[in-house]
Amino acid sequence: MTDVVDVAKVEQLAGKVVGDVAGAMALFMAYLGDQAGVFDTLDRAGRVTAGELAGKTGLNAKYLHQWLGSVSAAGYVTFHPEDETFSLTPEQALVFGREGQPACMQGFVQILVAQYAGQEAAVETFKSGKGRPWSDHLPCCFCGTDRFFRPGYMVNLVDNWIPALSGVEGKLKAGAKVADIGCGHGSSTILMAQAYPASTIFGFDFHEPSIEAARSKAAEAGVTNVRFEIARAQDYPGDGFDFACIFDALHDMGDPVGAARHIRETLKHDGTFMLVEPMAGDTMADNMNPIGQIFYAASTTICTPASLAQEVGLGLGAQAGQKRLTEVLNEAGFTKVRRASETPTNMVLEVTG
Ligand SMILES: C[S@@+](CC[C@H](N)C(=O)[O-])C[C@H]1O[C@@H](n2cnc3c(N)ncnc32)[C@H](O)[C@@H]1O
């Protein structure tokens, strides 16, 4: 039987692939510019020629010329053909150049580049079906994860998410004992410590280099009411916590039911667990959108292998959705799950009972 091929549809799909390759190249160029400090320098320099930019960055003018051509065609840098100069609009500067600003997207880019750079391990994992530990990824995956998530936490955590929970903000202001589990580089932990100086915030993660990075960041920030410890979600030390939270990490865990059960056992009876997970609908059909496309991909190479590498190896996936997450939380003993807040990329669940 011969397939009947619609040539117009082939052209349309091939055209989409060309666009996607252009996007992938643009992100790689964004990464080069980030790591070589070109966006920063261009941001400070204003409108310059490629030669002037080479002088300011100390980079090879020929490489810069090619790079500027690509990022200008991508719309990441503005090209002024009348005098062959380049500049950043205020918006381009925010998205590509200003580290620490909520709009800066370089962390997202860094996660992607780390996945491409580890492509052989990704193929091997995919083919073998075996787990791949979180610690197996390239260091820029961990920094990228922190850089990617931090802006969202800066904007939402203290101003929107915690106030959306019932009775939690008052306890944190008065002085509470808090656990941030799977805290990674500790950005969420440090933000809470800064916002609620009367509280003590414990950050737990089983990845030693992440805990070391978190400790350094806390020291740099001068916060003294945080403690970072290498510990697993399913048996971290301590009890009597008023508030526990997990930011974008439950689905990476091998035993999310065991982790949630341990949280329930170590919370005070009136304590609250805030679960922040990637935004997702309850079925795959609900997730046929860019967020689904991105998170299913990250879940294929990072999250699901990280879970399968651990005991139990549930492999919840980064697009589990509230219904499935609620099943996990109920199995752990929690009786009440409420969507307290959300952003386009995250859902925030208040878990009690
Ligand atoms: C996607 S990162 C999120 C990190 C951080 N919460 C953030 O939002 O930037 C997932 C984190 O979960 C941690 N993790 C995964 N399984 C864990 C487990 N069983 N116990 C403790 N930490 C775990 C990893 O080490 C990693 O730091």
The ligand as an ORCA input file, in Angstrom:
! r2SCAN-3c Opt
* xyz 0 1
  C      14.179     20.530     39.650
  S      15.174     20.613     41.059
  C      14.353     21.886     41.983
  C      15.256     22.511     42.993
  C      14.657     23.672     43.782
  N      13.534     23.254     44.608
  C      14.258     24.790     42.864
  O      13.066     25.053     42.757
  O      15.143     25.427     42.270
  C      14.771     19.147     41.931
  C      15.566     18.944     43.220
  O      15.042     17.812     43.908
  C      16.130     17.170     44.542
  N      15.706     15.790     44.867
  C      15.244     14.848     44.035
  N      14.939     13.725     44.707
  C      15.195     13.978     46.022
  C      15.066     13.211     47.216
  N      14.580     11.982     47.218
  N      15.409     13.804     48.376
  C      15.890     15.060     48.407
  N      16.051     15.833     47.312
  C      15.693     15.292     46.120
  C      17.265     17.271     43.532
  O      18.517     17.065     44.109
  C      17.042     18.691     43.007
  O      17.797     19.627     43.729
*
